[in-house]
Amino acid sequence: MQTFRIIQPTPALKPFIRYYWILQDSTSGIVSQRTLPTGCISLVFHRGERLKVTNRDELQPHSFICGQESGYSDVTSTGDIEMIVVIFQPHAAKIFFHMPVTLLRDRNVAVADIENPALRDLAHRVEDSENHDICIELIENYFYKCLMYGTPYHLPRLAEVVRHINNSTQTNIRALSNIACLSEKQFSRIFSENIGTTPKDFMRIVRLQRTLSVMQHNQGIGFAQLSYECGYTDQSHMIKEFKLFSGYTPKEYIARYSPVSDYFTF
């Protein structure tokens, strides 16, 4: 049996946290899933058995930060799953970890390996809590304490940049740096330090997620129209990019999975 819940953060945390999701799955046998880059950093708590990342041949840590990803991962369940996951706004994770999040790229960094006693204590308390509501309360209290120290002055600029990328199928570094009121060099540095990947790669990931969203809501769309609506140069460009991020062409992907955009759906 599987249950899946999306929980919205309190209004004061919404500028920093997109949502929480909770998954419980007691399905017998091995279950595999391919995950694609979402454009968001996440904080993961395993209260049950951990997932195995098969293409890296490693178990996920009990509690860890998942950085920005540049490609797909195949994960396999190894028993009863009980996960609580925090999905951060693309530009906000750095506030809560006090490190350049570029260091997290393509990595699952165990909370136990981070010099952050308060975060390690949170992980232990989430693991030992009686129910999920208490877990979410503990997590949000931790975030509130982090915010007591203030937020970076450039956070609103980055929020506006991300909003522009979300609403545009075509943009460029010059336009984004103008929105942020920064030079292109300053903008690229600050963007990467706070979002965990370069502006160009982030735009490519958002375009991938937009492609999944269009496929999700318009299942009969032709690939030429799909590539045009999502801002690719042409159909061959879309197929090449999609396969780079997912391991499949769009046609191969929809034959195996039902397309869902984590970025634009929740």
FENPE-V763584 format. One record per run of one state. SS is the DSSP state (H for helix, E for strand, L for the rest). FROM is the first residue (numbers start at 1). TO is the last residue. If there is no record, write none. Layout:
# FENPE-V763584
SS,FROM,TO / SS,FROM,TO
This chain:
# FENPE-V763584
L,1,1 / E,2,7 / L,8,10 / H,11,13 / L,14,16 / E,17,25 / L,26,31 / E,32,35 / L,36,41 / E,42,46 / L,47,50 / E,51,53 / L,54,57 / E,58,59 / L,60,62 / E,63,66 / L,67,72 / E,73,77 / L,78,80 / E,81,88 / L,89,93 / H,94,97 / L,98,100 / H,101,104 / L,105,107 / E,108,110 / H,111,113 / L,114,116 / H,117,128 / L,129,131 / H,132,147 / L,148,154 / H,155,167 / L,168,172 / H,173,179 / L,180,183 / H,184,195 / L,196,198 / H,199,217 / L,218,222 / H,223,229 / L,230,234 / H,235,246 / L,247,249 / H,250,256 / L,257,261 / H,262,265 / L,266,266
